[in-house]
Amino acid sequence: MIELRDMQLLVALARHRHFARAARDVGISQPAFSMRIRKLEENLGVAIVRRGNRFEGFSEEGEALVRCARSILADAKAMEDEARATKGVVSGLLVIGVVPTALAWAARLSLRMRDAFPEIIMRIESASSLAIQQGIEDGSYAAGITYGDGVSSDLHAAIPLYEEHYALLAPVALAPRTTGTVTWAEAAALPLSLLEPQMQNRRILDRTFDDAGLRPDVIAETNVFTPSIILANEGRAATILPEVLLDALGDFPGTCVLPLTEPRVGKSICLVTASRAPASATVEALKQVVGQ
């Protein structure tokens, strides 16, 4: 009989596509990990993984096993949560993936969760929109806060949270003005530090510039906002941030914040969960708090 531990190893290998990283994820040595996978193959009489000098993917049978393992592990987690909930207390670890633009909103959500369900520990992990969808599918994320665009409705359920709008954070010395609004054309003329191109936020900005026939002067790229904010604070570059993030961070001396207009761009940010039923008690608690 396949044990839950075997399923955890399969799902970890599917997530990392690498034996050593998967072994670290589940807390065992790589030789022990590989030996357990081989033992599972012997017991089932099928090849689960395709091997060369490194992991080369799953066999057709292996892919089917991974799909089953994900579903069973999700059901097992839901069963554990329900068992705790019958005692009148919803508890456990709730891991959510969050796009970088929504981290400030997620931080405030964690405080609301703590007030409503003090026995739930909410772990926030910054991730790309694609990684969030994949994480929900493979069970590494119980939920995600991400862009509503492109969410697969047959795999995920999305609850709209808020509309994301954008503003320019610029050193006063570089800004076209210090109050009012700024156009995308004016922003494109400034030295900009933005997220790297594969991030969804950057794709939104690039599409907006492109639709307006603009070529922004990008001098730096990063996968988190912190370096861009530092460059703005030191007077070296401007950056474009979600207004909700700027509201949470407050003022930076020597800089100004100007909402971007012409056009006024808005993107829906959603709470995304797996559409499979039943949802775990911790996920249902999250939905309850979000709906308040």
Backbone as JSON, one array per atom type, in Angstrom:
{
  "sequence": "MIELRDMQLLVALARHRHFARAARDVGISQPAFSMRIRKLEENLGVAIVRRGNRFEGFSEEGEALVRCARSILADAKAMEDEARATKGVVSGLLVIGVVPTALAWAARLSLRMRDAFPEIIMRIESASSLAIQQGIEDGSYAAGITYGDGVSSDLHAAIPLYEEHYALLAPVALAPRTTGTVTWAEAAALPLSLLEPQMQNRRILDRTFDDAGLRPDVIAETNVFTPSIILANEGRAATILPEVLLDALGDFPGTCVLPLTEPRVGKSICLVTASRAPASATVEALKQVVGQ",
  "N": [[0.85, -1.19, 0.0], [0.49, 2.25, -0.79], [1.98, 4.78, 1.09], [1.17, 7.82, 2.92], [3.46, 9.29, 3.23], [5.01, 8.53, 1.03], [3.52, 9.74, -0.96], [3.89, 12.42, -0.31], [6.6, 12.69, -0.94], [6.53, 12.27, -3.72], [5.0, 14.47, -4.58], [6.63, 16.56, -3.73], [8.85, 16.11, -5.38], [7.69, 16.58, -7.86], [7.19, 19.27, -7.58], [9.73, 20.48, -7.29], [11.3, 19.34, -9.27], [13.75, 18.15, -9.03], [15.98, 16.02, -7.43], [17.65, 16.48, -5.11], [16.78, 18.99, -4.11], [14.1, 18.43, -3.62], [14.38, 16.46, -1.68], [15.49, 17.95, 0.44], [13.32, 19.57, 0.95], [11.44, 17.84, 2.1], [12.8, 16.97, 4.26], [14.72, 14.84, 4.39], [17.63, 12.83, 3.53], [19.21, 12.95, 0.27], [20.0, 10.37, -0.82], [18.32, 8.65, 0.71], [15.84, 9.59, -0.08], [15.84, 9.01, -2.88], [16.09, 6.24, -2.73], [13.67, 5.54, -1.55], [11.83, 6.27, -3.52], [12.6, 4.48, -5.54], [11.97, 2.08, -4.26], [9.23, 2.32, -4.11], [8.62, 2.2, -6.81], [9.37, -0.45, -7.32], [7.53, -1.84, -5.72], [5.12, -1.17, -6.96], [5.56, -1.98, -9.51], [6.07, -0.41, -11.73], [7.7, 2.15, -13.7], [8.3, 5.22, -12.29], [9.7, 7.64, -12.5], [11.68, 9.26, -15.04], [14.97, 8.68, -15.67], [18.24, 10.03, -16.04], [21.38, 11.37, -16.08], [20.37, 13.1, -14.31], [17.23, 14.15, -12.83], [14.68, 13.65, -15.15], [12.03, 14.02, -15.54], [8.62, 12.74, -15.15], [7.32, 9.46, -15.76], [4.51, 8.36, -17.78], [2.86, 6.89, -16.09], [3.87, 7.81, -13.7], [3.12, 10.54, -13.74], [0.36, 10.25, -13.5], [0.23, 9.13, -10.93], [1.22, 11.28, -9.41], [-0.8, 13.19, -9.76], [-2.93, 11.91, -8.43], [-1.78, 11.73, -5.88], [-1.57, 14.42, -5.11], [-4.28, 15.12, -4.87], [-5.14, 13.36, -2.85], [-3.51, 14.1, -0.68], [-4.4, 16.71, -0.29], [-7.03, 16.19, 0.5], [-6.48, 14.79, 2.84], [-5.3, 16.78, 4.4], [-7.49, 18.5, 4.64], [-9.16, 16.83, 6.12], [-7.76, 16.59, 8.54], [-7.87, 19.25, 9.41], [-10.63, 19.52, 9.71], [-11.09, 17.72, 11.77], [-9.81, 18.99, 13.9], [-11.41, 21.23, 13.96], [-13.83, 20.28, 14.89], [-13.53, 20.29, 17.57], [-14.04, 22.81, 18.22], [-12.11, 24.69, 17.67], [-10.37, 26.25, 15.14], [-7.41, 25.52, 13.68], [-3.91, 25.49, 12.71], [-1.38, 25.55, 10.07], [-1.41, 27.95, 7.58], [-0.53, 28.38, 4.42], [0.1, 30.82, 2.07], [0.53, 31.98, -1.26], [1.7, 35.03, -2.57], [1.53, 37.69, -4.87], [4.15, 40.09, -5.46], [3.19, 42.76, -5.52], [0.99, 42.74, -3.87], [1.73, 42.27, -1.26], [1.69, 44.02, 0.95], [-1.06, 44.32, 1.4], [-1.67, 41.69, 2.0], [-0.23, 41.36, 4.37], [-1.69, 42.94, 6.16], [-4.04, 41.5, 6.06], [-3.23, 39.2, 7.39], [-3.17, 40.05, 10.02], [-5.88, 40.48, 10.5], [-6.73, 37.84, 10.25], [-5.43, 36.74, 12.44], [-6.74, 38.01, 14.55], [-9.33, 36.98, 14.24], [-9.02, 34.18, 14.12], [-7.07, 32.96, 16.17], [-5.55, 30.63, 16.44], [-4.62, 29.9, 14.03], [-1.79, 29.93, 12.01], [-0.6, 32.09, 9.7], [1.27, 31.92, 6.87], [3.07, 33.92, 4.71], [4.18, 33.92, 1.45], [6.19, 35.35, -0.99], [5.59, 35.28, -4.44], [5.53, 34.58, -8.0], [2.76, 35.14, -10.27], [2.31, 32.88, -11.88], [3.71, 30.89, -10.44], [2.13, 30.84, -8.17], [-0.34, 29.81, -9.07], [0.53, 27.28, -9.89], [1.43, 26.34, -7.43], [-0.93, 26.16, -5.95], [-2.21, 24.17, -7.37], [-0.47, 21.99, -6.94], [-0.57, 21.74, -4.24], [1.21, 23.04, -2.53], [0.61, 25.61, -1.83], [-2.09, 26.81, 0.06], [-3.77, 28.78, -0.69], [-3.91, 31.74, -2.78], [-2.93, 35.13, -3.39], [-3.43, 37.06, -6.03], [-3.28, 38.23, -9.47], [-6.38, 38.57, -11.16], [-6.55, 38.15, -13.87], [-6.13, 35.6, -16.2], [-6.47, 33.48, -14.42], [-7.25, 30.13, -14.11], [-10.43, 29.02, -14.45], [-11.46, 26.46, -14.26], [-9.82, 25.16, -12.53], [-9.4, 26.81, -10.35], [-10.93, 28.86, -7.82], [-11.93, 32.19, -7.67], [-11.95, 35.1, -5.68], [-12.74, 38.41, -5.84], [-10.7, 41.02, -4.52], [-9.58, 43.69, -4.44], [-9.06, 46.62, -6.52], [-6.17, 47.18, -8.32], [-4.19, 50.01, -8.66], [-1.81, 52.39, -10.05], [1.12, 54.3, -9.2], [3.63, 56.84, -9.48], [6.68, 56.79, -7.87], [9.0, 59.09, -7.15], [12.19, 60.74, -7.0], [12.31, 64.06, -5.74], [13.94, 65.8, -7.18], [13.94, 64.68, -9.72], [11.32, 64.48, -10.51], [8.55, 65.47, -12.61], [6.74, 67.19, -11.47], [5.66, 67.95, -8.13], [3.23, 67.57, -6.95], [-0.2, 66.53, -7.58], [-0.96, 64.73, -10.58], [0.64, 62.37, -12.85], [1.57, 61.63, -16.2], [1.8, 58.61, -18.2], [3.57, 58.96, -20.24], [5.25, 60.98, -19.27], [6.37, 59.57, -17.15], [7.77, 57.6, -18.56], [9.91, 58.98, -19.55], [11.69, 59.28, -17.51], [14.53, 57.99, -15.61], [14.06, 54.68, -14.76], [13.45, 52.16, -12.28], [12.38, 48.94, -12.27], [10.29, 46.0, -11.72], [11.43, 42.72, -12.76], [11.17, 41.47, -16.19], [9.61, 39.02, -16.37], [7.78, 39.1, -14.36], [4.37, 39.53, -13.4], [3.4, 42.11, -12.78], [5.31, 43.75, -14.06], [4.81, 43.02, -16.71], [2.29, 44.12, -17.03], [2.88, 46.86, -16.81], [4.66, 47.16, -18.99], [2.97, 46.54, -21.11], [1.17, 48.65, -20.95], [2.82, 50.88, -21.45], [3.62, 50.15, -24.04], [1.19, 50.12, -25.47], [0.71, 52.8, -25.54], [2.64, 53.63, -27.22], [5.18, 54.08, -26.17], [8.61, 54.06, -25.01], [10.02, 53.14, -22.23], [12.64, 54.39, -20.06], [14.41, 52.22, -18.72], [16.56, 51.54, -16.14], [17.28, 49.75, -14.23], [16.49, 46.48, -12.95], [14.59, 44.24, -10.92], [13.57, 41.56, -8.67], [12.06, 42.13, -6.5], [10.51, 44.87, -4.73], [12.05, 46.44, -3.03], [14.84, 47.27, -3.73], [14.27, 49.12, -5.78], [12.79, 51.07, -4.45], [14.76, 52.01, -2.72], [16.57, 53.14, -4.55], [14.99, 55.24, -5.5], [14.67, 56.67, -3.14], [17.27, 57.49, -2.73], [17.6, 59.27, -4.73], [18.27, 58.45, -7.32], [16.72, 57.11, -9.22], [13.39, 56.71, -10.54], [10.37, 54.9, -9.71], [7.62, 52.63, -10.35], [4.81, 51.88, -8.54], [2.23, 49.92, -6.91], [-0.61, 51.66, -5.69], [-1.73, 50.8, -3.28], [0.4, 49.65, -1.95], [2.14, 51.82, -1.61], [0.56, 53.38, 0.08], [0.67, 51.85, 2.37], [3.38, 51.92, 3.03], [3.98, 54.58, 3.56], [5.45, 57.92, 3.78], [8.45, 58.9, 2.02], [11.24, 60.74, 2.68], [12.29, 63.4, 0.55], [11.17, 62.44, -1.73], [8.38, 62.13, -4.01], [4.94, 61.21, -4.54], [3.03, 60.4, -7.26], [-0.01, 59.82, -8.72], [-0.61, 57.75, -11.57], [-1.87, 58.65, -14.72], [-3.83, 58.86, -17.76], [-3.35, 56.44, -19.54], [-5.65, 55.71, -16.78], [-4.86, 52.99, -15.15], [-6.18, 49.88, -14.12], [-6.15, 46.85, -12.3], [-7.55, 43.74, -11.37], [-7.18, 42.3, -8.21], [-7.18, 39.18, -6.67], [-8.37, 36.69, -4.32], [-7.35, 33.46, -4.57], [-8.28, 30.11, -4.67], [-8.17, 26.49, -4.63], [-10.57, 24.85, -6.65], [-11.51, 22.42, -5.98], [-13.44, 20.3, -3.84], [-13.85, 18.96, -0.5], [-13.03, 22.23, 0.85], [-10.3, 22.99, 3.06], [-10.59, 23.54, 6.62], [-9.08, 25.7, 7.45], [-8.75, 27.17, 5.09], [-11.43, 27.8, 4.59], [-11.83, 29.44, 6.79], [-10.14, 31.56, 6.09], [-11.49, 32.52, 3.81], [-13.79, 33.38, 5.05], [-12.88, 35.53, 6.64], [-11.92, 37.25, 4.65], [-14.3, 37.89, 3.43], [-15.54, 39.56, 5.22]],
  "CA": [[0.0, 0.0, 0.0], [1.24, 3.5, -0.82], [1.81, 5.56, 2.3], [1.09, 9.27, 2.72], [4.83, 9.8, 3.11], [5.4, 8.35, -0.36], [2.83, 10.77, -1.74], [4.56, 13.69, -0.04], [7.83, 12.69, -1.71], [6.19, 12.44, -5.14], [4.56, 15.85, -4.8], [7.83, 17.4, -3.59], [9.66, 15.94, -6.59], [6.98, 17.27, -8.94], [7.3, 20.71, -7.34], [11.11, 20.96, -7.45], [11.91, 18.75, -10.47], [15.18, 17.96, -8.68], [15.98, 15.11, -6.28], [18.26, 17.05, -3.91], [15.91, 20.04, -3.55], [12.9, 17.77, -3.1], [14.76, 15.78, -0.43], [15.59, 18.98, 1.48], [11.98, 20.06, 1.24], [10.73, 16.9, 2.98], [13.62, 16.74, 5.46], [15.51, 13.61, 4.42], [18.8, 12.9, 2.65], [18.92, 12.6, -1.12], [20.02, 8.91, -1.03], [17.12, 8.06, 1.29], [14.73, 10.0, -0.94], [15.91, 8.23, -4.11], [15.83, 4.83, -2.4], [12.23, 5.35, -1.29], [11.15, 6.32, -4.81], [12.87, 3.21, -6.22], [11.21, 1.03, -3.56], [7.84, 2.49, -4.53], [8.54, 1.67, -8.18], [9.42, -1.91, -7.23], [6.26, -2.34, -5.15], [4.04, -0.97, -7.92], [5.9, -2.63, -10.77], [6.07, 0.58, -12.82], [8.69, 3.22, -13.62], [7.64, 6.47, -11.93], [10.47, 8.77, -13.02], [12.63, 9.02, -16.13], [16.27, 9.03, -15.11], [19.48, 10.06, -16.8], [22.32, 11.86, -15.08], [19.58, 13.89, -13.38], [15.8, 13.95, -13.0], [14.26, 14.04, -16.49], [10.57, 14.06, -15.62], [7.88, 11.55, -14.75], [6.7, 8.62, -16.78], [3.05, 8.56, -17.86], [2.32, 6.35, -14.85], [4.28, 8.7, -12.63], [2.28, 11.73, -13.79], [-0.94, 9.87, -12.95], [0.4, 8.99, -9.49], [1.37, 12.61, -8.82], [-2.15, 13.8, -9.71], [-3.67, 11.25, -7.35], [-1.16, 12.08, -4.61], [-1.97, 15.79, -4.77], [-5.68, 15.11, -4.43], [-5.26, 12.65, -1.57], [-2.88, 14.92, 0.36], [-5.3, 17.83, -0.02], [-8.15, 15.65, 1.28], [-5.98, 14.46, 4.17], [-5.15, 18.05, 5.11], [-8.84, 18.97, 4.97], [-9.68, 15.96, 7.17], [-7.09, 16.99, 9.78], [-8.43, 20.54, 9.83], [-12.0, 19.3, 10.17], [-11.02, 17.05, 13.06], [-9.52, 20.03, 14.89], [-12.55, 22.16, 14.02], [-14.92, 19.7, 15.68], [-13.27, 20.64, 18.96], [-14.4, 24.21, 18.39], [-10.97, 25.55, 17.39], [-9.76, 26.08, 13.82], [-5.99, 25.76, 13.88], [-3.01, 24.93, 11.71], [-0.56, 26.43, 9.25], [-2.05, 28.34, 6.32], [0.52, 28.93, 3.55], [-0.46, 31.45, 0.88], [1.44, 32.66, -2.17], [1.23, 36.39, -2.82], [2.34, 38.46, -5.82], [4.84, 41.15, -4.72], [2.4, 44.0, -5.42], [-0.08, 42.59, -2.88], [2.28, 41.84, 0.02], [1.22, 44.9, 2.03], [-2.45, 43.97, 1.67], [-1.65, 40.38, 2.65], [0.24, 41.55, 5.75], [-2.83, 43.41, 6.95], [-4.97, 40.38, 6.15], [-2.75, 38.27, 8.42], [-3.59, 40.59, 11.31], [-7.31, 40.18, 10.61], [-6.83, 36.41, 10.5], [-4.98, 36.5, 13.82], [-7.8, 38.45, 15.45], [-10.51, 36.11, 14.11], [-8.67, 32.77, 14.34], [-5.72, 33.05, 16.76], [-4.83, 29.36, 16.38], [-4.11, 29.7, 12.67], [-0.57, 30.66, 11.65], [-0.63, 32.4, 8.27], [2.61, 32.14, 6.29], [3.0, 34.65, 3.44], [5.35, 33.71, 0.6], [6.17, 36.12, -2.23], [5.72, 34.39, -5.6], [4.95, 35.08, -9.25], [1.38, 34.68, -10.49], [2.38, 31.51, -12.39], [4.1, 30.01, -9.34], [0.99, 30.72, -7.26], [-1.3, 28.86, -9.65], [1.13, 25.94, -9.82], [1.48, 25.94, -6.02], [-2.28, 25.76, -5.54], [-2.48, 22.89, -8.01], [0.3, 20.88, -6.35], [-0.81, 21.67, -2.8], [2.18, 23.74, -1.7], [-0.11, 26.79, -1.33], [-3.51, 26.6, 0.33], [-4.48, 29.85, -1.4], [-3.01, 32.74, -3.34], [-3.43, 36.48, -3.69], [-2.79, 37.26, -7.33], [-4.09, 38.92, -10.47], [-7.5, 37.78, -11.65], [-6.32, 37.81, -15.27], [-5.44, 34.35, -16.48], [-6.75, 32.41, -13.47], [-8.01, 29.06, -14.75], [-11.67, 28.84, -13.69], [-11.75, 25.05, -14.04], [-8.95, 24.68, -11.47], [-9.33, 27.72, -9.22], [-12.03, 29.77, -7.52], [-11.35, 33.51, -7.41], [-12.78, 36.09, -4.99], [-12.12, 39.74, -6.01], [-10.32, 41.7, -3.28], [-9.51, 45.13, -4.68], [-8.54, 47.03, -7.82], [-4.81, 47.7, -8.21], [-3.84, 51.17, -9.48], [-0.37, 52.61, -10.02], [1.62, 55.65, -8.98], [5.07, 57.04, -9.65], [7.49, 57.24, -6.73], [10.14, 59.72, -7.81], [12.92, 61.78, -6.26], [11.81, 65.4, -6.05], [14.81, 66.4, -8.18], [13.67, 64.12, -11.04], [9.89, 64.48, -10.8], [8.06, 66.59, -13.42], [6.06, 68.07, -10.51], [5.64, 67.28, -6.81], [1.83, 67.32, -6.56], [-1.08, 66.24, -8.7], [-0.8, 63.43, -11.24], [1.67, 62.3, -13.88], [1.18, 60.76, -17.31], [2.72, 57.51, -18.48], [4.62, 59.52, -21.11], [6.2, 61.66, -18.4], [7.09, 58.54, -16.4], [8.68, 56.9, -19.47], [11.08, 59.82, -19.81], [12.55, 59.27, -16.33], [15.24, 56.73, -15.34], [13.14, 53.86, -13.98], [13.8, 50.84, -11.75], [11.12, 48.19, -12.28], [10.39, 44.56, -11.55], [11.97, 42.06, -13.94], [10.13, 41.29, -17.22], [8.72, 37.88, -16.25], [6.79, 39.34, -13.31], [3.11, 39.99, -13.97], [3.33, 43.57, -12.65], [6.12, 44.34, -15.13], [4.12, 42.81, -17.98], [1.22, 45.11, -17.08], [3.47, 48.16, -17.1], [5.2, 47.14, -20.35], [1.84, 46.58, -22.04], [0.62, 50.0, -20.9], [3.75, 51.73, -22.2], [3.6, 49.76, -25.45], [-0.08, 50.57, -26.06], [0.82, 54.25, -25.73], [3.75, 53.9, -28.14], [6.27, 54.63, -25.37], [9.73, 53.19, -24.65], [10.53, 53.67, -20.96], [14.08, 54.37, -19.8], [14.61, 51.3, -17.59], [18.0, 51.46, -15.83], [17.51, 48.65, -13.27], [15.4, 45.53, -12.8], [14.73, 43.44, -9.7], [12.39, 40.7, -8.46], [11.33, 42.67, -5.35], [10.42, 46.32, -4.83], [12.94, 47.15, -2.11], [15.93, 48.03, -4.38], [13.72, 50.25, -6.54], [12.44, 52.1, -3.47], [16.02, 52.59, -2.24], [17.09, 54.01, -5.62], [14.17, 56.46, -5.49], [14.97, 57.39, -1.9], [18.6, 58.07, -2.86], [17.58, 60.26, -5.8], [18.91, 57.95, -8.54], [15.76, 56.62, -10.21], [11.99, 56.65, -10.13], [9.79, 53.58, -9.87], [6.16, 52.6, -10.42], [4.35, 50.95, -7.51], [0.79, 49.93, -6.65], [-0.97, 52.66, -4.7], [-1.98, 50.17, -1.98], [1.7, 49.45, -1.32], [2.63, 53.13, -1.19], [-0.23, 53.79, 1.24], [1.13, 51.09, 3.54], [4.76, 52.27, 3.36], [4.08, 55.95, 4.05], [6.27, 58.88, 3.04], [9.91, 58.81, 1.96], [11.76, 62.11, 2.53], [12.98, 63.69, -0.69], [10.47, 61.85, -2.87], [6.97, 62.46, -4.13], [4.09, 60.17, -5.11], [2.12, 60.98, -8.24], [-0.82, 58.81, -9.4], [-0.43, 57.71, -13.02], [-3.1, 58.81, -15.5], [-3.7, 58.87, -19.24], [-4.64, 56.08, -18.93], [-5.72, 55.25, -15.39], [-4.86, 51.54, -15.3], [-6.64, 49.13, -12.95], [-6.13, 45.4, -12.44], [-8.21, 43.09, -10.25], [-6.43, 41.38, -7.35], [-8.15, 38.2, -6.17], [-7.99, 35.53, -3.5], [-7.53, 32.28, -5.41], [-8.19, 28.82, -3.98], [-8.52, 25.36, -5.48], [-12.02, 24.68, -6.76], [-11.9, 21.11, -5.5], [-14.15, 20.28, -2.56], [-14.12, 20.12, 0.35], [-11.9, 23.07, 1.23], [-9.91, 22.77, 4.44], [-11.18, 24.48, 7.57], [-8.27, 26.92, 7.47], [-9.1, 27.93, 3.89], [-12.76, 28.35, 4.81], [-11.65, 30.56, 7.74], [-9.58, 32.65, 5.29], [-12.57, 33.08, 3.0], [-14.71, 34.08, 5.95], [-12.28, 36.81, 7.01], [-11.89, 38.08, 3.45], [-15.66, 38.33, 3.12], [-16.07, 40.46, 6.25]],
  "C": [[0.89, 1.25, 0.0], [0.94, 4.3, 0.44], [1.74, 7.05, 1.97], [2.49, 9.87, 2.54], [5.33, 9.66, 1.68], [4.77, 9.43, -1.24], [3.47, 12.14, -1.53], [5.85, 13.79, -0.84], [7.56, 12.91, -3.2], [5.81, 13.88, -5.44], [5.74, 16.81, -4.68], [8.7, 17.31, -4.83], [9.01, 16.64, -7.78], [7.13, 18.78, -8.81], [8.7, 21.22, -7.69], [11.79, 20.46, -8.71], [13.4, 18.48, -10.26], [15.22, 17.14, -7.4], [16.52, 15.77, -5.01], [17.36, 18.1, -3.28], [14.64, 19.44, -2.97], [13.2, 17.08, -1.77], [14.88, 16.79, 0.71], [14.22, 19.47, 1.92], [11.26, 19.16, 2.24], [11.58, 16.48, 4.17], [14.33, 15.42, 5.54], [16.69, 13.77, 3.46], [18.41, 12.52, 1.23], [18.98, 11.08, -1.35], [18.76, 8.23, -0.47], [15.89, 8.39, 0.44], [14.69, 9.12, -2.2], [15.59, 6.77, -3.86], [14.34, 4.58, -2.19], [11.44, 5.41, -2.59], [11.36, 5.0, -5.57], [12.08, 2.07, -5.58], [9.74, 1.11, -3.96], [7.64, 1.94, -5.94], [8.54, 0.15, -8.17], [8.09, -2.48, -6.73], [5.11, -2.24, -6.15], [4.3, -1.66, -9.25], [5.87, -1.7, -11.96], [7.23, 1.56, -12.61], [7.96, 4.53, -13.37], [8.36, 7.66, -12.53], [11.35, 8.31, -14.17], [13.98, 9.55, -15.68], [17.35, 9.07, -16.18], [20.55, 10.39, -15.78], [21.62, 12.69, -14.02], [18.11, 13.57, -13.62], [15.35, 14.49, -14.36], [12.74, 14.05, -16.65], [9.94, 12.76, -15.17], [7.44, 10.75, -15.97], [5.21, 8.92, -16.82], [2.39, 8.04, -16.59], [2.66, 7.25, -13.66], [3.44, 9.95, -12.58], [0.91, 11.43, -13.19], [-0.87, 9.73, -11.43], [0.51, 10.34, -8.79], [0.0, 13.29, -8.71], [-2.97, 13.21, -8.57], [-3.11, 11.66, -5.99], [-1.55, 13.49, -4.17], [-3.39, 15.82, -4.22], [-5.83, 14.48, -3.07], [-4.66, 13.47, -0.44], [-3.75, 16.11, 0.71], [-6.49, 17.37, 0.82], [-7.71, 15.32, 2.71], [-5.81, 15.71, 5.02], [-6.51, 18.59, 5.54], [-9.43, 18.13, 6.12], [-9.06, 16.32, 8.52], [-7.68, 18.29, 10.32], [-9.84, 20.37, 10.37], [-12.02, 18.64, 11.54], [-10.73, 18.06, 14.17], [-10.72, 20.95, 15.08], [-13.7, 21.61, 14.84], [-14.75, 19.97, 17.17], [-13.55, 22.12, 19.24], [-13.28, 25.18, 18.11], [-10.44, 25.23, 16.0], [-8.29, 26.46, 13.97], [-5.2, 25.16, 12.74], [-2.24, 26.0, 10.98], [-1.26, 26.69, 7.94], [-1.0, 29.05, 5.46], [-0.13, 29.52, 2.31], [0.65, 32.09, 0.05], [0.86, 34.01, -2.55], [2.14, 37.07, -3.85], [2.95, 39.65, -5.08], [4.02, 42.42, -4.54], [1.35, 43.95, -4.32], [0.42, 42.23, -1.49], [1.81, 42.72, 1.18], [-0.21, 44.57, 2.41], [-2.51, 42.64, 2.41], [-1.2, 40.48, 4.1], [-0.9, 42.01, 6.65], [-3.89, 42.32, 7.1], [-4.53, 39.41, 7.24], [-3.13, 38.75, 9.82], [-5.08, 40.33, 11.54], [-7.53, 38.7, 10.89], [-6.46, 36.09, 11.95], [-6.06, 36.89, 14.81], [-8.99, 37.49, 15.44], [-10.22, 34.66, 14.47], [-7.24, 32.71, 14.89], [-4.92, 31.76, 16.7], [-4.31, 29.05, 14.98], [-2.85, 30.55, 12.49], [-0.59, 30.85, 10.13], [0.77, 32.72, 7.79], [2.44, 32.77, 4.91], [4.29, 34.43, 2.68], [5.2, 34.51, -0.68], [6.43, 35.18, -3.41], [5.12, 35.06, -6.83], [3.54, 34.53, -9.4], [1.36, 33.24, -11.01], [2.72, 30.54, -11.28], [2.95, 29.81, -8.36], [-0.01, 29.71, -7.8], [-0.75, 27.43, -9.58], [1.15, 25.44, -8.38], [0.13, 25.52, -5.5], [-2.62, 24.4, -6.13], [-1.73, 21.75, -7.34], [0.2, 20.82, -4.83], [0.19, 22.39, -1.94], [1.62, 25.06, -1.17], [-1.57, 26.43, -1.1], [-4.35, 27.61, -0.42], [-3.44, 30.81, -1.97], [-3.71, 34.08, -3.46], [-2.69, 36.92, -4.93], [-3.73, 38.01, -8.26], [-5.2, 38.0, -10.97], [-7.33, 37.37, -13.1], [-5.61, 36.47, -15.38], [-5.67, 33.24, -15.48], [-7.65, 31.38, -14.14], [-9.25, 28.73, -13.91], [-11.99, 27.38, -13.43], [-10.88, 24.45, -12.93], [-9.01, 25.52, -10.2], [-10.61, 28.52, -9.07], [-11.44, 31.1, -7.09], [-12.37, 34.42, -6.75], [-12.11, 37.45, -5.16], [-11.87, 40.41, -4.66], [-10.31, 43.21, -3.44], [-8.94, 45.38, -6.08], [-7.17, 47.67, -7.61], [-4.61, 48.86, -9.19], [-2.38, 51.54, -9.21], [-0.02, 54.08, -9.84], [3.12, 55.67, -9.16], [5.67, 57.5, -8.33], [8.78, 57.79, -7.31], [10.88, 60.66, -6.86], [12.41, 63.15, -6.68], [12.64, 66.03, -7.17], [14.53, 65.89, -9.6], [12.21, 64.28, -11.46], [9.48, 65.67, -11.66], [7.3, 67.62, -12.6], [6.0, 67.31, -9.19], [4.23, 67.04, -6.29], [1.0, 67.06, -7.8], [-0.85, 64.85, -9.26], [0.32, 63.51, -12.27], [1.19, 61.36, -14.97], [2.21, 59.65, -17.49], [3.86, 57.99, -19.39], [5.68, 60.24, -20.29], [7.02, 60.66, -17.6], [8.13, 57.85, -17.29], [9.96, 57.68, -19.72], [12.07, 59.82, -18.64], [13.36, 57.98, -16.25], [14.4, 55.9, -14.36], [13.81, 52.57, -13.49], [12.5, 50.08, -11.58], [11.37, 46.72, -11.97], [10.88, 43.93, -12.85], [10.85, 41.63, -14.89], [9.19, 40.11, -17.03], [7.67, 38.04, -15.15], [5.53, 39.94, -13.93], [2.97, 41.51, -13.89], [4.12, 44.25, -13.78], [5.44, 44.17, -16.48], [2.98, 43.81, -18.14], [1.77, 46.48, -17.45], [3.99, 48.21, -18.54], [4.07, 47.25, -21.38], [1.24, 47.99, -22.1], [1.51, 50.97, -21.68], [3.65, 51.44, -23.7], [2.33, 50.24, -26.14], [-0.06, 52.08, -26.34], [1.96, 54.63, -26.68], [4.97, 54.46, -27.44], [7.36, 53.59, -25.13], [10.36, 53.73, -23.38], [12.03, 53.51, -20.82], [14.34, 53.54, -18.55], [16.11, 51.14, -17.34], [18.32, 50.33, -14.86], [16.27, 47.78, -13.21], [15.66, 44.67, -11.57], [13.49, 42.56, -9.54], [11.62, 41.08, -7.19], [11.39, 44.2, -5.44], [11.49, 47.07, -4.04], [14.08, 47.89, -2.81], [15.42, 49.25, -5.14], [13.36, 51.4, -5.6], [13.7, 52.79, -2.95], [16.61, 53.54, -3.29], [16.3, 55.33, -5.69], [14.51, 57.32, -4.28], [16.34, 58.08, -1.96], [18.72, 59.03, -4.04], [18.12, 59.79, -7.13], [17.92, 57.52, -9.61], [14.35, 56.73, -9.64], [11.52, 55.21, -10.27], [8.27, 53.69, -9.9], [5.67, 51.5, -9.49], [2.83, 50.98, -7.42], [0.48, 50.95, -5.55], [-1.19, 52.04, -3.32], [-0.68, 49.93, -1.23], [2.26, 50.78, -0.81], [1.87, 53.65, 0.02], [0.27, 53.1, 2.5], [2.53, 51.54, 3.98], [4.89, 53.68, 3.93], [5.03, 56.79, 3.22], [7.75, 58.55, 3.09], [10.45, 60.22, 1.75], [12.52, 62.28, 1.21], [12.34, 63.09, -1.91], [9.04, 62.38, -2.91], [6.24, 61.31, -4.8], [3.05, 60.82, -6.01], [1.32, 59.87, -8.91], [-0.67, 58.9, -10.92], [-1.77, 57.76, -13.73], [-2.76, 58.8, -16.99], [-2.9, 57.69, -19.75], [-4.51, 55.78, -17.44], [-5.91, 53.74, -15.44], [-5.31, 50.88, -14.01], [-6.64, 47.64, -13.23], [-6.72, 44.76, -11.18], [-7.26, 42.14, -9.52], [-7.44, 40.48, -6.64], [-7.52, 37.24, -5.16], [-8.34, 34.3, -4.33], [-7.34, 31.03, -4.57], [-8.52, 27.71, -4.98], [-10.03, 25.18, -5.49], [-12.48, 23.31, -6.27], [-12.57, 21.23, -4.12], [-13.81, 18.98, -1.84], [-12.84, 20.93, 0.6], [-11.56, 22.79, 2.7], [-10.53, 23.83, 5.34], [-10.39, 25.79, 7.62], [-8.55, 27.79, 6.25], [-10.48, 28.55, 4.03], [-12.7, 29.53, 5.78], [-11.11, 31.78, 7.0], [-10.66, 33.32, 4.46], [-13.55, 33.88, 3.86], [-14.18, 35.46, 6.33], [-12.25, 37.77, 5.82], [-13.26, 38.66, 3.14], [-16.23, 39.3, 4.11], [-15.94, 41.92, 5.84]]
}
